[in-house]
């Protein structure tokens, strides 16, 4: 059964009142620190204020105070065009906007092959998924699956791994995997002249009808993925594939600024409170800080910081070397000798193909893509949908509110009340959504709770309404109906509820 609002608040408040919930889960107490942030401690008075302001709503007759600004003071007015996700933090000082614009330029930059006369832009590939960050995160929004057999899967690819490998020290229950010996950790569907692309992504769908209360029928589409036209021989017989659509980019710096202890307070691996929701932290080894850290980013929370996530994307998606991932051939394996031997863009002047200064600008840009303000948060139908969302128990995973760290060098993200509607933890979503590929502590059926802010602007920004990790859901209602596992009770409640309540629930989600 869904937990009550008060039950969820009791669990969520543990980090704020110092209850040692982490001590009950060996290994998690060691990752409460946030080495990537320059923070100031909270005072006792601040703790009391945070406890009060992050308590779940009990009154649904009007919008809550500050609810209209989900990114706190960093929120921006919601635009009516496709640039709604491409604005700098609303509280950014004018002097810092230049860095944001420079980072934006690097995010949009089209990389070219080496050698080239454009020495600041060469180093592409030789194997890659896109020529720029913007090609996947179009308008800083969501990607989508290929639309038919001739459509290029520019904003979607397949991760790949095989069982085995060694678990990092200090991370319990780590599900070790290793790259496919031929194809590495993700499949690239583009290549430079003279090199073969690794594959072509093919998707076929079968229909799954779901009958709702009142006789309404919604048809879900169940995908089947094929790595066709393999360029370097067969996959390893134990290869595990996972489809990934590029997620939206807004609010990343705010998510990074949530204290790890506040996120870990929601961990309940044994479901001790009996609400049917476990919530597990993904703990990953940080290449940036050389230690275990809380995973926050990526569809399975496989990356701990915005910088590490961005650096890994440059390497894997574009084939660009970075200070964290210095191989100039990107994802090419030892079995792809011609790829590794090809010309690259590293040189004595800039060092890596994207150097530290440029990488810092991209990270700054990615941290500061602002969350748009809510629309119609006080509308009676939206408020009814919010109450349905709460009463159905959706906030057990989609936790509404956090307050970020006090930060000494990131004023845009410092001490903000934010409304991401995510606990940033892993949850078992059942066999219907399982990719059967583990990632660090995440099992093959676990996914990080997706932040919901901005979902109502997806069509405006990205030109479609395709959701979930692989874009299979063509609407928010379809996305709900794919929920299983820990969310099975909530999904079934949505199926059974009266249509006006279901419509109000969707209307609330569209207002986020």
N, C-alpha and C positions, 0 to 999 in steps of 0.2 A: 504494500500500500504506500502511496505517496506520504512523505513526511509532512507534518504541519509546519506552518510558518515559524512557530515558536521553536519547534525541534530543530529546524535548520539554523535558526539564529543562534541557538545554544552551541551548535557545532562550529559555526563560522566565527563566533566571538572568542574562541579559545586562545587564539594568538594574541588578542588584544588584552586579555585579563591574565595572561601568563600561565594558563593551565598547560601542563606538560603532556599534551596529546602526542607529541613526537616521540617521547620516551617509550611509548608502547610499540613503536615501529622501528626496529633496529636499523641503523644506517641513515635514517632521515634526519636525525638531530645534527648530523655533521654538515648538512647543506643549507642551514638556515641563513648563512651569511650571503651577502651579495657583493662579491669582489669586483664586479664590473661597475659599481656605482659608488660615488662619493657621498655618503649619507651622514645625516645628523640624527641623534637619538630622539625618540619621542618623549615628551614630558608626560607625567601622570595626568595632567589636565587634558593634553591632546589625546591621550588614550581614551579618556571618558568621552570626549567630543566625538572621536571616531566611532566608538561603540554605539553612540546614539544615532549618528547620521547614517551608518551603514545597516541599521536594523531594517529588516524587510517591512514593507508597507502593510498596514492593517486597515487603512481606510482607502476605499477605491471610488469615492465620490468626487475626488479632485486629484489633479496631478500633484506629486510630491514636490517639495521645495528643491530646486536645483535640477529637477529631472529633465528639463528641457535641454540641458547642456551635458551630454553624456561624457564628453572629454574634459569636464571641468572648465577652467578658464582657457584651456587650449582649444576648446570647441570653436567652430566657425559657423556662420550662417549657411544654411542649406541652399546651395545653388540649384537652379532649375535646368542645368546643362550637364554635359558629360564630364566636366571638370570638377564635379562635387567632391571627389576624393583626392584632388591634387593641390589642395591649399595648404599653406604653412600653418603651424600652430597659431591659434588666435591670439595668444599672449606673447608672441615672439617680438622681441625688440627689433626695430628697423635695421640696426647694424648687423644683426645675425641673419637677416633675410638673404644677404648676398651668398652666404654659405649654403643656404637652402637652394637658391637658384643654381649655384655651381653644382651641387649634388644632383639636382634635377637634370642638368645637362649631361652629367656622366651616366645617370640612370637611363637616359634616352639615347645615349651615344650608340651609333652603329659601328661595331668593330669590323675590321677588315683583316685579310690574311697577311702573313709575313712572307717575304719582305715587302715593304710598302713605303711610298714617299711620305705617307701620313704617320710619322713615327710615334705619335701619341695615341694612335688608334689601332695599331696593328697587333696581331697575336691571336686572332680568332681561330678557334678549333685546335687541330684540324677536324675533330668531330664535335658537334654542338647541337643544342636544341633550339637556340635562338641567337640572333646577332646583337640583342640588347636586352636589358632588364625589362624595358617597356613593351617589348614584343610579347612577353608572357603576361605581365601585369598591365594589360592595356588600360590606359587612363588610371593606373594604380588600382584597378579593380580586379574582378575575378576572371579567370580563364574559362575555357569551355572545352568539351570533347569535340573531336572532328565532326563536322556536319556532312556526313556522307563519305563514300570511299575516296573521293578525289580531294577532300579537304585536308590541308596540312594540319597536324596536331601541334601547332606552335605553342599553345599555352597548356599543353598536357603531355606527360611522358610516363614511362614505366620505370619505377625503381626496381632494382634487382639485387638479390643476394642469395647466398647458399648457407646452409647450416654449418656451424663450426666456428673456429676462432677462439680467442682468449678474452675472457671478461676482464675489464679494468679492475685494478685493486680498489677495494673500498666500496664497491657498488653491489649490494645484495640483489639476488634474483635477476641478474643481468642475463638476457637471452642473446648470447654471443652469435654473431653471424659474420660472414666475410664476403668480399666481392666475388662475383662470378669471375673465374680465372681469365675468361676471354673478354667479357663485356663490362666488367667493373661494377659500379654501384647504381648506374642508371643508363638507360638506353638512349643513344643520340640518333635522331632521325634525319640530321643534316650533316653534310661533310663538304670540305673544300675540294676543288677539282683535283683529280688524281687519287682521291681516297674514297672508299666505299662508305656510305652511311651504314649504321649498324642495323637498322630495321625500319619497317613502316608499321605504325600503330593501326590496327583494325579493331573496330567495335561493332558488335552485333547485339541487338536487343530482342528480348522476348517479353511478352506482355503478361502482367500479373494483375488481375482485377481485384479490387478491395471494395467490399460493400460497406457503406456507412449507414448510420441510423437514418431512417426515413426512406431507405431504398436507393439513395444516391450511390453511384459506383465511380470510383476513381481507378484509372488504369496506370499502374506503375510500370516502368521499363527496367528490366533486369539485364545488366550488361554482361557480355562475354568478350574478353580481350584476347587478341592474338598479336604476337610479335612476328609479323610476316616479313618476308624478303630479308632474312638475316644475312648480313654482309660478311660475317667472319666465322661461318660454321654454326653448328648447333649450340644452343644454350647448354649449360651444365645440366645433367639429368635431375639434380635436386634444386634447380633454380626456382626461386620464389619471386613472383612479380607483383607489384602494387601500383595501380594507377593513381596519378596525382594531378589534379588541376591546380593551377596557380591561384593562391588565395588573394583576397583584397589586402591592401597595404595599410589602411588607416589605423591609427592608435597604437602602433607597435611600441613606440617609446614609452607610452603610458603603461602598457602591459609589462614592459621590462622594469618599470619603476615600482611595481607592486612588491612590497617586502616578501621575500621567500617564506618567512615564517607565517605570514597571513595566508598564503596559498596552501602551505603544508598543514595548517590547522584544519583544513577540510578533508584531509586524508582519513579514511576509515576502511582500511583494506579488508578487515574481517567483518565489516558491517555491524559494528558493535552496537549501534543505535537501532538496528533492525528496520531501517527505512527502505531496504532493498537497493540502496546506492552505496557503492564502496568508495570510489574515488581514490586513485593511486597516483603517486608522483612518478613521472619519468625522471630518472637520474642518469645523466650522461657525462661522458668525459669531455671536458672542455679543451680544445686545442689552443684556445686563447689564453687560458689561465692554468693549464696543466693540472687540473684537479677535478674531482666530481662536482657537478653543479646541477641545479634544478633545471630540467628541460621545460621551455615555455613555448617555443616557436616551431612551426612545422605541424603537419596534420596529426602527427603522433608525438608532438612535443619533443622532437629529437635534437633540438638545438637550444643552447642556454641563453644566447645574447643576439641582439640584432646584428652586431658586427660579424659574429661567427656565421650566422645564417646567411647574410649577404655575401660574405667571402666564399662560402661553400657554393653558393649559386653561381658566382662568377666562374669558379673552377669547373663545376659539373655541367652547368647549362650553356656556358659560352666558350669554355676552354681558355679562360684568362687566368694567368698566375697572379696570386695575391701574397701579401706577407704571411698570412696564415696557411695558405695552401699554395706553395711555391712552384709546383710542377708546371712548366710552360705548356705541356701537352694536355693539360686538363685531366680528363677521365681516361685517357688511353692506357691500356694495360700493357704488360710486357709481351703479351701475345700479339699486340698490334705494333710491331716494330717500326713499320713505315710511318705511322702516326707519330711515334716518339722521336723519330729522326728528322721530321719535317722542320723547316725554318720556324722560328718563334720570335716573339717581340721583346724578350728580355734584353736589356742592354746596360752598358756601364753608366749611363746617365740617369735613367729612372729606376733601374733595377728591375723589379717585377713589371709585368705588363700593365697592371694597375698598381701604382705605388701606395705607400702608407698615407700620404697626404690626400690623394684622390679617394682612397678607400674610406678615410675618415669623413670626407664630404658626402659620400654615398650613404654611410651610416647615419650621419646627421640628417640627411634628407629623409631616409626611411623612418627614423625615429619621430620625425616632426610632420608627417602627413596627418592632417587634422581630421578629427571626427566631426561630421556635420551635426548641427543641432537637430533635435527631434522635430517632427511635424505632427500637429494635432494631438499632442500628448494629453490635452484636456477634453478631447471629444468623448461624449458618453459611450460610444461604441468601442473606442480604444480603451477606455477605462474598464469597461465590462470585459474586454479581452484580456486586459492585464490581470483582473481578478481570476479569470479562468486559468490563466497561465500559472498564477500562484496556487490556486486551489487544486489544480491538477498535479502539482508537485514538480513542475518544470524547473523551479529555482533550486531544486536539490543538486542539479548539475550546472544550470545556467544561472549562476549566482549573480544577482543584480549589481552589487556595488563593492568597491574597494576604495581605500585612500592610499595614495602613493607615498613613497619615502619623501622626507625632506632632503633635497639634493643641493649640494653646494655649487655645482657647475652645470646643471641642467634646469634652468628656471622654468622652462616650458612644462616640464613634467613634475615639478616639485610640489608636493603636498596638495594634490588635486583629488577631489571626490569624483570618481569615474564610474561609469555604468556599462561595463562591457558585456554583461550577461554571460559570464563564463567563470568557472572555477579554475580553469587552466590545468585541470587534472585529467587523467586517463579514466575512461569508463568502457566497460564491455558493452558493445552495441549489438551483440548477437550475431548469428551466422549470416543473416541477410546482408550485412555491411562488412563482414570480415574479409580482409585481404589475405589472411593466413600467412602474413610475413611479419615477424617480430622486428622491433626496433628499440634497442637498449632494453628497458624494462617493459616496454609496451608489447603485449601479446598480439597475435594475429587477428584478434577480434576487438582490440582496444583502440580508441581514438581519443585525442584531446577534445574537450568540449569546445566547440567553435564559438568565438565571440559573436554576438548577434548584432552589435551596433553597425548601422549602415546597411543592413540587409534589404531594407525597403527601397533603397536607391540603386539596387543592383541593375535593374533593367535600364534605368536612366544612364548609368555610367558605362555598363558593359554591353548593353544591347540584348540582354537575355535574362532569363530567370532560371538558371540552372545551378543547383546547390548540391551539397555534400562533397566528399573528397574527390569524387570522380564526375561530378556534374550530372549524375543520373536523374536526379529529381528536377522536374521542370517547373516546380512551384514550391512555395513554402509548405503547403499542405502535403504534397508528395514527400518532401523531406521528413516531415513528422511521421508519416506512415511507414517510412523505412526504419524508424527507430525500433530496436529490439533489445534483448539482453536486459541490462539494468533499467532501460527506459520502456520496457514492454508494457508495464502497467499504465504509464502515461500515454503511450500510443493507443492502447486499447480504450482508455478513457476518452480520448479524442474521437475514436471511431464511434463510440456509444453515445456521446453527448448530443443534445439537440443541435440541429443545424445552426440556429442563430448564435449559440455559444461558440460553435466551431468557426463560424464566419467572423465573430468578434475576436477570437483568438488570432486568426490570420491578420485581421485588421490591426491588432496591436503589434504584431511582428513587423508589419509593413510600416509602422510609425517609427520604428527604431532607427 
